[in-house]
């Protein structure tokens, strides 16, 4: 079984299926045989999810977003996102710098230590509550430049249904990302 291995200082093995690929996250010194045993023990979980993920990735690849559509999405995002960021910044009591919009294949948004926000134009294809969840997520990084419990407490104080939007991005959002042109 082929997989992408990501080693880090984590303590446990983790498994993810993304865009038709198996991703294993493992502790730095975890033996390969232990990783292989882990995968074999999860084969019943992996098989249906991998098949569905591959089908979704193929479907998305069949309808890529071209440059003209990307430019329309960027324009729409530049018009829409600043107002949403301002609305939630007031609720959170934070201020931000510039807003940049790009078409990215790996991120929905980011926040620099100087307060510059960046968003993926593909967000404009997501439901409004999902867009707001990314905006709030990035604004909360102005208070907490991490994903600590305090960070999530701030996010959830503004958006109690945040976890539902986060789940949407992990499932439906993958198909949007897959459509982005290289």
C-alpha positions in Angstrom: 0.0 0.0 0.0 1.5 3.3 -1.1 1.4 6.3 1.3 3.0 9.6 2.0 4.9 9.6 5.3 5.3 12.7 7.4 7.4 12.4 10.5 7.3 14.9 13.3 7.6 15.1 17.1 4.1 13.7 17.6 3.6 10.8 20.0 1.1 8.7 18.0 0.4 7.5 14.5 -2.2 9.4 12.5 -3.9 8.6 9.2 -5.5 10.9 6.6 -7.0 10.4 3.2 -6.7 13.5 1.0 -7.1 13.9 -2.7 -6.8 10.2 -3.4 -3.7 9.8 -1.3 -3.0 8.1 2.0 -1.1 10.3 4.4 0.5 8.8 7.5 1.8 11.0 10.3 4.3 9.3 12.5 6.7 10.0 15.4 10.3 10.6 14.4 11.6 7.3 15.6 8.6 5.0 14.7 9.9 1.9 12.9 8.5 1.3 9.4 7.2 -2.1 10.3 5.1 -0.5 13.0 3.7 1.9 10.5 2.9 -0.9 8.1 1.2 -2.9 10.8 -0.8 0.2 11.6 -2.0 0.6 8.0 -2.9 -3.1 7.7 -5.0 -2.8 10.9 -6.9 0.1 9.4 -7.4 -1.4 5.9 -11.2 -1.7 6.3 -11.3 2.0 7.2 -8.9 3.0 4.4 -10.4 1.2 1.4 -13.8 2.9 1.1 -12.4 6.3 2.0 -9.6 6.0 -0.5 -11.9 5.0 -3.3 -14.3 7.9 -2.6 -11.4 10.3 -2.3 -9.9 9.2 -5.7 -13.3 9.5 -7.4 -13.8 13.0 -6.0 -10.3 14.0 -7.1 -10.9 12.7 -10.6 -14.2 14.5 -10.8 -12.6 17.7 -9.7 -9.7 17.4 -12.0 -12.2 16.9 -14.9 -13.5 20.5 -14.3 -10.5 22.7 -13.5 -11.1 26.3 -12.8 -9.5 28.3 -15.6 -7.6 31.6 -15.3 -10.7 33.7 -16.4 -12.9 32.1 -13.7 -10.1 32.5 -11.1 -9.9 36.2 -11.9 -13.7 36.5 -11.4 -13.4 34.7 -8.1 -10.5 37.0 -7.0 -12.5 40.1 -7.9 -15.5 38.8 -6.0 -13.3 37.9 -2.9 -11.7 41.4 -2.9 -15.1 42.9 -2.8 -16.6 40.6 -0.2 -13.9 39.6 2.2 -12.8 43.0 3.6 -16.4 43.7 4.9 -16.6 40.3 6.6 -13.1 40.8 8.1 -14.0 44.2 9.4 -17.3 42.9 10.9 -15.6 40.1 12.8 -12.5 42.2 13.7 -14.9 44.6 15.6 -16.5 41.6 17.4 -13.1 40.2 18.3 -11.6 43.6 19.2 -8.6 43.2 16.8 -7.4 45.1 13.8 -5.7 43.8 10.7 -3.5 45.2 7.9 -3.9 44.4 4.3 -5.9 41.7 2.6 -4.5 39.6 -0.2 -6.4 37.2 -2.4 -4.8 34.3 -4.3 -5.8 31.0 -5.8 -4.0 28.4 -3.7 -3.8 24.7 -3.6 -3.0 24.2 0.0 -4.5 26.9 2.2 -7.8 28.7 2.7 -6.2 31.6 4.5 -3.3 32.8 6.5 -2.3 35.7 8.8 1.1 37.2 9.2 2.6 38.4 12.4 2.2 42.0 11.1 -1.6 41.4 10.7 -1.7 41.0 6.9 -4.5 38.5 5.9 -4.4 36.3 2.9 -7.4 34.3 1.5 -7.9 31.7 -1.2 -10.3 33.0 -3.9 -11.8 29.5 -4.0 -13.6 30.4 -0.8 -16.1 32.3 -2.9 -17.4 28.9 -4.0 -18.1 27.9 -0.4 -21.2 28.7 1.6 -21.2 32.0 3.5 -20.8 30.4 6.9 -17.7 28.6 5.7 -16.2 31.8 4.4 -16.9 33.5 7.7 -15.3 30.6 9.6 -12.0 31.1 7.6 -12.1 34.9 8.2 -12.7 34.4 12.0 -10.0 31.7 12.1 -7.4 34.1 10.6 -8.5 37.0 12.7 -8.1 35.0 15.9 -4.5 34.4 14.9 -4.0 38.1 15.6 -4.5 37.2 19.3 -3.0 33.7 19.3 -0.4 32.8 16.7 -1.1 29.1 17.2 -3.9 26.6 17.4 -4.1 26.4 21.2 -7.2 25.8 23.3 -7.3 29.6 23.9 -7.3 30.2 20.1 -10.2 27.8 19.6 -12.1 29.3 22.5 -11.9 32.7 20.8 -13.1 31.2 17.5 -16.0 29.4 19.1 -17.0 32.5 21.1 -17.8 34.2 17.8 -18.8 31.2 15.7 -20.3 28.4 17.9 -20.9 26.3 14.7 -17.3 26.6 13.6 -16.6 22.9 13.7 -19.3 22.2 11.1 -17.6 24.7 8.7 -14.2 23.2 9.5 -15.6 19.7 8.6 -17.1 21.1 5.4 -13.7 22.4 4.3 -12.1 19.0 5.1 -14.6 17.2 2.9 -16.3 19.4 0.3 -13.4 21.9 0.2 -11.0 19.3 -1.0 -12.9 19.1 -4.3 -12.6 22.9 -4.7 -8.9 22.9 -4.0 -8.4 20.0 -6.5 -10.0 22.2 -9.2 -7.4 25.0 -8.8 -5.1 25.3 -11.8 -1.4 24.7 -11.2 
